[in-house]
Amino acid sequence: MAVTTLAPLIGVLLGGLVSWVAQLSMGRAAERAEVRRGHRERVEARRSECLTHLVDFLSTVQEAERVAVDHYHHHLADEQWQTRARQTIDRMWIAQKTIHMLCAPELNEAARRLAFAVQGVIRDGPGDPGEPQDEKVWAAIGPSRRIFLDVVRDHLR
């Protein structure tokens, strides 16, 4: 008689234990999924933020190229041009430093090289005194720009 009353009790206990273990396991799985989702969201937000700063840097580099073309092709060198050149170079380096803080090291290195190339062209010219100077400015900056764009493309894949 004791066996017949213990069997259902043991069955109830085992069923409760199995149910509790299943709920615990499902809870932990849900927690892990939440952690993974949070991590993915942070990574995507960081990627988006980095992309925004990369585009800002590229925009500033483009403006700096125009400054160089204005100086060497259109022969501007007045005080207004000098102020514009200093401000543009400053913005470009600030954008590069932001990339250094937020983006991968290979992106930072490519951005630094491009910034140095642009700054060098603004300060020293494209090297060849012949005409047309606009094309020579672009040719002097082009290799660094291409490397930067390739690194960004590879990083964003």
N, C-alpha and C positions, 0 to 999 in steps of 0.2 A: 504494500500500500504506500509505503514511503517513496518507493521508486516511481510510482505512478503520479505522485504529487510533485516530486522533484523534477521529473522530465520536462513538464511544461514550464516550470520555473527556470530551469537551465536554458530552455529554448528562448524564453523571454529575455533572459540576461544576455545570451549570445546574440540575439537579434538586436538588442539595444546597443551592445558593444560594437557590432558590425556597423550599425547605423551611425553611431558616434564617430567611429574611425572614418567612415565615408564622408561625413560632414566636415570633419577636421581636414581631411585630404582635399576636399573641394574648396574649403576656405583658404587653405595654403596655396592651391593652384590659382585661385582668384587673386590673391595677394601678389603672387609672382607675375601674373598677367598684368595687373595694375602697375607694378614696378616697371615691367618691360614697356608698357604703353607710355608711362611717364618719361622713361628714358628716350624712347623714340620721339616723343613730342619735344623734349629739350634739344635733342640732336637736330631735329628739323627746324626748330626756332633758331638755333645757333647757325645752322646752314643758311637760313634766310637772312639773318642779320649780317653774316659774313658776305653774302652775295650783294646785299644793299651797299655795304662799304666798298666792295670791289668795283661796283658800278660807279660809285661816287669817286673813287680813285681814278678810274678810267676817264670819267668826265673831266676831272681836274687835269689829268695828263693831256687830254684833247685841248683844253683851254691853254695849257702851257705851250703846246705845239703852235697854236695860233699866235701866241706872244712871240715865239721864235721866228715864225714866218713874217709877222709884222715888222720885226727888227731887221732881219737879214734879207727879206725879199722886197718889203715895202719901205725899207730904210727909215723906220721910226726909231727914235732914240731919245725923244724928249722926256721931260720929267714925268709926265703922265704915263708914258710907256714904262719907265723905270719903276714907278710905283706899282703899276699893274703887274710887272714881271716879279717883283718882290712878293706881292700878295699871292700871286698864283703859285710861286715856288713854295711859299709857306703853307698854303692850303694843300698842295700836293704832298708835302712831307707830313703834315698832320694826318692826311688820309692814309698815307703809308704806315704811320705809327699805329693807327687804328687797326689796320690789317695785321700788324705785328701782334697786337693784343688779342685779336679775336679769331684769327684764321690760322690755318696750318703753316708750319715753318716754310714749306716749299712755296706757298703763295707769298709769304712775306719776302722771301729771298728774290723771287721774280719781280715783285713790286719795287723792292729796293733798287734792283738793277735798272729797271725802267726809269725810276725817279732820278737816279744818277745820270742816266743817258740824257734825259730831258733837261735836267739842270745844266749839264755840260754843254748841250747845244745852245741853250739860252745864253749862257755866259761866254762861251768860246766860239760859237758859230758851228756850222756844219763841216768846216774844214776846207772845203774847196771853194775858192772865191768866185768861180764862174757862175754864169746864169744857167738855168733859173734856180734861185736859192730855195724856193718853196719845196721843190722836189728833193733837194739835197738835205734839207731839214728832215723831211719825212724818211729819206733813206738812212740818215744817221740814227734816227729813233726806231725805225722799223724792226730791226732784228730783236731789240729788247722788248718791244711791244708784242711781237709775234710770240716770243718765248713766254711772256706773261699770259697772253691769251690762251696759249696751248696748256700751260700749267693750270689755269683756271678751268678750262674745259675738262681736262683730265680729272681734276679734283671734284668737279660737280657731277661726274658720271656715277 
